[in-house]
Amino acid sequence: MLFLPLLIPWLAAIPLVLLDGRRKGVAWLAVGALAAHLAALAVLAVRVFAAGPQEAVTGEWPPGVGIVVRADALGMVFALLSSGVLLAALVHETVAGIEGRRFPAFVVFMAAGLTGLFLARDVFNFYVFFEVAMISAYALSTYGGQAREAGAAFVFAVVNLLGSFLFLLAVAGIYHQTGTLAMDGVTTGLATAAPNAALLIAVLVLVAFSVKLGLFPFHPWLPAVYIGARPAVAAILAGALANIGSYGVLRFGADVLPAQLRAGSVALVVLGSASIVYGAVQAIGRREAAEVLAYSTIGQVGYVFVAVGIGGAVGLAAAVLYAVVNGLNKALLFLSIDLRGWLVGAAFAVGAFSVVGVPPAAGFLGKVAMFQAGVEIGSVALVALIFLGGALSFLYMFQLYQSDFWAGTREVGRSAPRTRVVALALAVLVLGLGAWPEPLLAVSRDAAAALEGTRP
Amino acid sequence: MEPQTRTEPDERAPFVVSDSAARRRDGAGAEAGPLGPFPPAAALAATLAALAFAAILYAWLRGGGSIDLPWAPTLGLRLHFRLDALGALYALLATGIGAAVFLYSGRYLRLHLASDGRPARDERSFYAFMLLFAVSMVGLATAQDLLLLFVFWDLTAIASYFLIGFDRHETASWSGALMALLVTGITAVALLVGSVILFVAHGTFSLPEIIAHARPGTTLTVAAALIAVAGLAKSAQVPFHFWLPNAMVAPTPVSAYLHSAAMVAAGVLLIGRTYPLLAQSQLVLDGMLVVGLASMLTGGLIALTRERLKQVLAYSTVAQYGYMVALYGLGGAAGAVGGAFFVAAHALAKSALFMVSGAVTQASDGEERLGRLGGRWRTMPIVAVAGALAAAALAGLPLTVGFFKDELLFKAALKRGPLVTALVAAGPVLTLAYIGRFWGRIFLGRPRQAPTGPGSPPATLVAPIAVLALLSLAFGLWIAPLESLAGAVGSVSLAGKPAGISLAYYLDARATNLIALGVYALGGLLLATYRHWLPVAQGFARVALRFGPERAYVSSLRQANRLSSALHRVEVRDLRRRVAWVLVPCGVLVAAGLLATPTVGQYAIGKLGVGDAPLAILLALAAAAALAATVPRSQLVLVLVLSASGYSLAAVFALFGAPDVALVAVLVETLFALLFVAVFSLLPDDVLRREQSLSVSHSRRWRDPLVGVVSGFFALAVVWGTLSSPVPSDRRVAERLIDLAPAAHGKDVVTAILSDFRALDTLAEVTVLVIALAGVAGALTRRRSR
């Protein structure tokens, strides 16, 4: 049961990579595989939320010898979000007509990689699945096959390989310092390690995930890639792949390296704040939708960092909530980029309201959680910063919305009604999650409670 | 290879219109098509609103009632609505005036659309957002939970945004909509922050519970001030008032509904609802009084100078809500009751006046300048009379409902001494003058431009005006129902204390009567000598518009766009610097980490013996090769130098007990060298030569070594700090792996690890290879097929 959500896409992707994904039948097969995977994930998630974490060790060896695999609330939240976004992007492309032979296979491979990563409780196993997801992402970013996409893919691969290398260095350091790769052992192992070594490992982990998230100042790869890649791929990168960064910071920061997180929380808050302001200011002057959304993403991930830096039950829950909402927003907005029509305008408006935090779009829950975290620690500066970031996002989102949908620059794009289905469904989901906030609030609270950092 | 982010020459802030002359004319031309049957959408909307009005009235008369459902237990949120007096007042206004405006919209909107050459089906979104607004307003009026209140608060802003932007072809409506959204949307966040502060302090968003627990203090003052800011911005108070005149680009029914009677009233509603909290801080009350008075005078003075009908009314709205805010700021029973009473009185009069302006414009070929109208009482006598009643109510003349609103104002002000009373009395003087001018210029005198429109407006345009105007008169004559409702609303705002205010006409020389008489006299004088005062008012208006907050808004939008463009010009766009932007900050963070932790004994160099010589030599070789790699221009030499570095490291492994790693390293180095050579042989010669002869820019000449040094430093620090120190072996899992290898049927521990203990990793790595192969194959086949 624990391995089923991992095995379904992994096994399904292997035949898919041999088939021609441009054929409708093949594409729908991939959609079916992803849907089955999502269903298995949902069943597992229900069990986790009802009965607590589910654990297994490969080969039934003692933990540490075999690889520990454990599904907990945090992993399930991010797995559901990522796979949901992958499914949405795949259906979107399938309906519109897939142009790349192996596009469906890579999407399904990425689902396997991400699921493995969210289940992994072993540092090296995490890295391996991280690579599965990343290599699928590199392959996906060439989708479209033009020079523009190839250029984006090159930048993406070079910078992110560097990030992966930094993470690998951290894994090596962890193993050397603690003698184990199992996450549970790492926390206790590092407690007795030299504080300097432990902190440097934490710095590497932080940088690696900042690169994945595209946090300022590690961001310069991100706009090029989000603009150069196809909208569906940009949606995957922003809504699914970037979760590695948010999840990684939460898992490694608040669960594996909680002492180091406490020591470096100021750095997280400073980096996050810089990213919020930088991304928002850059986004204001951009006129192309993909550009605005790319810089908006840089700004929005800053909130996740700030929330993790604030920490505690409220801060970590805010980080989870914000990451989930931001993933959904960006998936919705990117998937609507190459469409037009008034319904698309409505869906885009829902996404825009969600980004700025206007109810009933789900984004306002993220804002509530952020303000709650800021007020809880009594920081006027942070509350002001979150306020400022929100104000700037109002400006860039609605300048973009008006120029695209009112001033009518959005004349090109797909107009067939069926291509709008996914964007509309996501818009309804975003509205629904905002109007009935209990699931998101409860799930993010549980996810944060799974972390070591929330324990006193 | 590099995708260049498109740079925008356009640095102007889009959707900014600072020139008020660019405001589009409102209303429709006379070339409107034939009147068809009454639009069903309008009929449906009006019926729904009327039914809702009746239902709310019935429920209120039956003693109110409440709905309380769980919403989000995690935060203790409840869908808690209660039809108390405050809720009933605003819900009745929203639905009642809504019904009148929907009736009015039926014909008006058709004519409006026809004059813009738009199809009638465009009206659907209009009614959808108007209904959304009406529902949100009822929700807002009855919500008892601060977060629920915030949801409806923003829903009204959303409806307002789309309705202001209803005329999509007009650039002025883009900027007006954006301005209204930014001002009311961003200040709404202040309401959210205030609510969250109260939540953190009291553990609940439930307003009744917070009111029961709140005690004066800094926390409460801050929260109350934030909530008040949101309310003031929504009610178009100085310095946020400028969005309202710009929102007049919306079709007139929208102005008559949202931007006079309902959405703007939401700010005062919020103040009335949270008044038990606000009133605990004298600072907040004084702030509201100052803002109210400032808005009253600013709005009144500018309204005197405006030429366009709706602009006069918009600034009048700013001024009138200034009265209400000032009333709440004055405090006490008179303030709380007066604020509520004022809302109702103003809503009836102002909606009617907006609809008058729409009807007049409609009947005059779209003309909306006071200077070009005149003598309209001949062609539209009913509108003229109804307009006169509404104007009288606004000006607070006796026998209209307006008389009592001013009486309450004076009563509350008298408690604060003569200065406040004098300032407060200045408002009604201005009101009398500008509304007198407004009405007189439209209806009296000779027609300054012959009416070319269809003459008398259709009955469905006139009827709603007449009804609202008659209500203004009726409540002036029979004050009891409104008096008791406003009294009950006041007691909600006073946290349950009875307000004890009674209203009636007293024909004696009491202070309020004397002030009223003085106001009429001064107002009449001002109206009569209007021409002499005009330059003063115009000067004030010019200064206010030139240096006022609207200017600040426009220039801050411009500056934000300019700053963004400037920042974008220095944004990194080439691969080399993108890599540097990962390495350098990483180096800075590592340095910060080194400074933050004790490093004593961590970076000590041990003794170097003779036995270490081979190691030292090999490492020096590797380092020398790495340094040498910066020199050659030829690609082939570069690859060979890099391999030299790699082979030296492989030799290190071979010498220090890891022959298998050394083998792998040699294999990899060889493969890569061959691969590079193969690629170079495939590339055209001139490409290679061109790359070799590229000159290195000046900035790169110092930047590249710097980046290299920084990244070398942090890599050294990290590797030295984390990987070189000996770690006690007792807790290593490696020993257990060696012990367990036989149980995994592995001949050696590496095999056991790869194929059993960590087989999942191996499988995943194989998958990585499969994906990489598929990706490369895809890239190659695409290339071939091109």
Boltz contact constraints between the chains, C-beta under 6 A:
constraints:
  - contact:
      token1: [A, 17]
      token2: [B, 774]
      max_distance: 6.0
  - contact:
      token1: [A, 58]
      token2: [B, 760]
      max_distance: 6.0
  - contact:
      token1: [A, 59]
      token2: [B, 756]
      max_distance: 6.0
  - contact:
      token1: [A, 64]
      token2: [B, 733]
      max_distance: 6.0
  - contact:
      token1: [A, 65]
      token2: [B, 736]
      max_distance: 6.0
  - contact:
      token1: [A, 65]
      token2: [B, 740]
      max_distance: 6.0
  - contact:
      token1: [A, 65]
      token2: [B, 757]
      max_distance: 6.0
  - contact:
      token1: [A, 66]
      token2: [B, 757]
      max_distance: 6.0
  - contact:
      token1: [A, 67]
      token2: [B, 758]
      max_distance: 6.0
  - contact:
      token1: [A, 67]
      token2: [B, 760]
      max_distance: 6.0
  - contact:
      token1: [A, 102]
      token2: [B, 774]
      max_distance: 6.0
  - contact:
      token1: [A, 102]
      token2: [B, 778]
      max_distance: 6.0
  - contact:
      token1: [A, 109]
      token2: [B, 771]
      max_distance: 6.0
  - contact:
      token1: [A, 125]
      token2: [B, 761]
      max_distance: 6.0
  - contact:
      token1: [A, 128]
      token2: [B, 761]
      max_distance: 6.0
  - contact:
      token1: [A, 128]
      token2: [B, 764]
      max_distance: 6.0
  - contact:
      token1: [A, 128]
      token2: [B, 765]
      max_distance: 6.0
  - contact:
      token1: [A, 129]
      token2: [B, 764]
      max_distance: 6.0
  - contact:
      token1: [A, 131]
      token2: [B, 768]
      max_distance: 6.0
  - contact:
      token1: [A, 132]
      token2: [B, 764]
      max_distance: 6.0
  - contact:
      token1: [A, 132]
      token2: [B, 767]
      max_distance: 6.0
  - contact:
      token1: [A, 132]
      token2: [B, 768]
      max_distance: 6.0
  - contact:
      token1: [A, 135]
      token2: [B, 768]
      max_distance: 6.0
  - contact:
      token1: [A, 135]
      token2: [B, 771]
      max_distance: 6.0
  - contact:
      token1: [A, 135]
      token2: [B, 772]
      max_distance: 6.0
  - contact:
      token1: [A, 136]
      token2: [B, 771]
      max_distance: 6.0
  - contact:
      token1: [A, 139]
      token2: [B, 775]
      max_distance: 6.0
  - contact:
      token1: [A, 145]
      token2: [B, 782]
      max_distance: 6.0
  - contact:
      token1: [A, 148]
      token2: [B, 3]
      max_distance: 6.0
  - contact:
      token1: [A, 151]
      token2: [B, 1]
      max_distance: 6.0
  - contact:
      token1: [A, 151]
      token2: [B, 2]
      max_distance: 6.0
  - contact:
      token1: [A, 151]
      token2: [B, 3]
      max_distance: 6.0
  - contact:
      token1: [A, 152]
      token2: [B, 3]
      max_distance: 6.0
  - contact:
      token1: [A, 154]
      token2: [B, 1]
      max_distance: 6.0
  - contact:
      token1: [A, 155]
      token2: [B, 575]
      max_distance: 6.0
  - contact:
      token1: [A, 159]
      token2: [B, 578]
      max_distance: 6.0
  - contact:
      token1: [A, 162]
      token2: [B, 582]
      max_distance: 6.0
  - contact:
      token1: [A, 173]
      token2: [B, 722]
      max_distance: 6.0
  - contact:
      token1: [A, 176]
      token2: [B, 723]
      max_distance: 6.0
  - contact:
      token1: [A, 179]
      token2: [B, 731]
      max_distance: 6.0
  - contact:
      token1: [A, 179]
      token2: [B, 732]
      max_distance: 6.0
  - contact:
      token1: [A, 179]
      token2: [B, 733]
      max_distance: 6.0
  - contact:
      token1: [A, 180]
      token2: [B, 733]
      max_distance: 6.0
  - contact:
      token1: [A, 195]
      token2: [B, 597]
      max_distance: 6.0
  - contact:
      token1: [A, 196]
      token2: [B, 597]
      max_distance: 6.0
  - contact:
      token1: [A, 196]
      token2: [B, 599]
      max_distance: 6.0
  - contact:
      token1: [A, 196]
      token2: [B, 602]
      max_distance: 6.0
  - contact:
      token1: [A, 196]
      token2: [B, 721]
      max_distance: 6.0
  - contact:
      token1: [A, 197]
      token2: [B, 721]
      max_distance: 6.0
  - contact:
      token1: [A, 197]
      token2: [B, 722]
      max_distance: 6.0
  - contact:
      token1: [A, 199]
      token2: [B, 593]
      max_distance: 6.0
  - contact:
      token1: [A, 199]
      token2: [B, 597]
      max_distance: 6.0
  - contact:
      token1: [A, 200]
      token2: [B, 593]
      max_distance: 6.0
  - contact:
      token1: [A, 200]
      token2: [B, 718]
      max_distance: 6.0
  - contact:
      token1: [A, 200]
      token2: [B, 721]
      max_distance: 6.0
  - contact:
      token1: [A, 200]
      token2: [B, 722]
      max_distance: 6.0
  - contact:
      token1: [A, 201]
      token2: [B, 722]
      max_distance: 6.0
  - contact:
      token1: [A, 203]
      token2: [B, 589]
      max_distance: 6.0
  - contact:
      token1: [A, 203]
      token2: [B, 590]
      max_distance: 6.0
  - contact:
      token1: [A, 203]
      token2: [B, 593]
      max_distance: 6.0
  - contact:
      token1: [A, 207]
      token2: [B, 586]
      max_distance: 6.0
  - contact:
      token1: [A, 211]
      token2: [B, 582]
      max_distance: 6.0
  - contact:
      token1: [A, 217]
      token2: [B, 581]
      max_distance: 6.0
  - contact:
      token1: [A, 217]
      token2: [B, 585]
      max_distance: 6.0
  - contact:
      token1: [A, 218]
      token2: [B, 582]
      max_distance: 6.0
  - contact:
      token1: [A, 220]
      token2: [B, 572]
      max_distance: 6.0
  - contact:
      token1: [A, 220]
      token2: [B, 578]
      max_distance: 6.0
  - contact:
      token1: [A, 220]
      token2: [B, 581]
      max_distance: 6.0
  - contact:
      token1: [A, 221]
      token2: [B, 578]
      max_distance: 6.0
  - contact:
      token1: [A, 223]
      token2: [B, 5]
      max_distance: 6.0
  - contact:
      token1: [A, 224]
      token2: [B, 3]
      max_distance: 6.0
  - contact:
      token1: [A, 228]
      token2: [B, 3]
      max_distance: 6.0
  - contact:
      token1: [A, 281]
      token2: [B, 564]
      max_distance: 6.0
  - contact:
      token1: [A, 281]
      token2: [B, 567]
      max_distance: 6.0
  - contact:
      token1: [A, 282]
      token2: [B, 567]
      max_distance: 6.0
  - contact:
      token1: [A, 284]
      token2: [B, 560]
      max_distance: 6.0
  - contact:
      token1: [A, 284]
      token2: [B, 561]
      max_distance: 6.0
  - contact:
      token1: [A, 284]
      token2: [B, 564]
      max_distance: 6.0
  - contact:
      token1: [A, 285]
      token2: [B, 561]
      max_distance: 6.0
  - contact:
      token1: [A, 285]
      token2: [B, 564]
      max_distance: 6.0
  - contact:
      token1: [A, 285]
      token2: [B, 565]
      max_distance: 6.0
  - contact:
      token1: [A, 285]
      token2: [B, 568]
      max_distance: 6.0
  - contact:
      token1: [A, 287]
      token2: [B, 8]
      max_distance: 6.0
  - contact:
      token1: [A, 358]
      token2: [B, 154]
      max_distance: 6.0
  - contact:
      token1: [A, 359]
      token2: [B, 151]
      max_distance: 6.0
  - contact:
      token1: [A, 359]
      token2: [B, 154]
      max_distance: 6.0
  - contact:
      token1: [A, 360]
      token2: [B, 151]
      max_distance: 6.0
  - contact:
      token1: [A, 371]
      token2: [B, 193]
      max_distance: 6.0
  - contact:
      token1: [A, 371]
      token2: [B, 196]
      max_distance: 6.0
  - contact:
      token1: [A, 372]
      token2: [B, 196]
      max_distance: 6.0
  - contact:
      token1: [A, 375]
      token2: [B, 196]
      max_distance: 6.0
  - contact:
      token1: [A, 375]
      token2: [B, 197]
      max_distance: 6.0
  - contact:
      token1: [A, 375]
      token2: [B, 200]
      max_distance: 6.0
  - contact:
      token1: [A, 376]
      token2: [B, 200]
      max_distance: 6.0
  - contact:
      token1: [A, 387]
      token2: [B, 189]
      max_distance: 6.0
  - contact:
      token1: [A, 390]
      token2: [B, 189]
      max_distance: 6.0
  - contact:
      token1: [A, 391]
      token2: [B, 186]
      max_distance: 6.0
  - contact:
      token1: [A, 394]
      token2: [B, 182]
      max_distance: 6.0
  - contact:
      token1: [A, 394]
      token2: [B, 185]
      max_distance: 6.0
  - contact:
      token1: [A, 394]
      token2: [B, 186]
      max_distance: 6.0
  - contact:
      token1: [A, 398]
      token2: [B, 178]
      max_distance: 6.0
  - contact:
      token1: [A, 399]
      token2: [B, 14]
      max_distance: 6.0
  - contact:
      token1: [A, 402]
      token2: [B, 15]
      max_distance: 6.0
  - contact:
      token1: [A, 402]
      token2: [B, 174]
      max_distance: 6.0
  - contact:
      token1: [A, 403]
      token2: [B, 14]
      max_distance: 6.0
  - contact:
      token1: [A, 406]
      token2: [B, 168]
      max_distance: 6.0
  - contact:
      token1: [A, 406]
      token2: [B, 174]
      max_distance: 6.0
  - contact:
      token1: [A, 437]
      token2: [B, 72]
      max_distance: 6.0
  - contact:
      token1: [A, 438]
      token2: [B, 72]
      max_distance: 6.0
  - contact:
      token1: [A, 441]
      token2: [B, 72]
      max_distance: 6.0
  - contact:
      token1: [A, 441]
      token2: [B, 74]
      max_distance: 6.0
  - contact:
      token1: [A, 441]
      token2: [B, 75]
      max_distance: 6.0
  - contact:
      token1: [A, 442]
      token2: [B, 74]
      max_distance: 6.0
  - contact:
      token1: [A, 445]
      token2: [B, 74]
      max_distance: 6.0
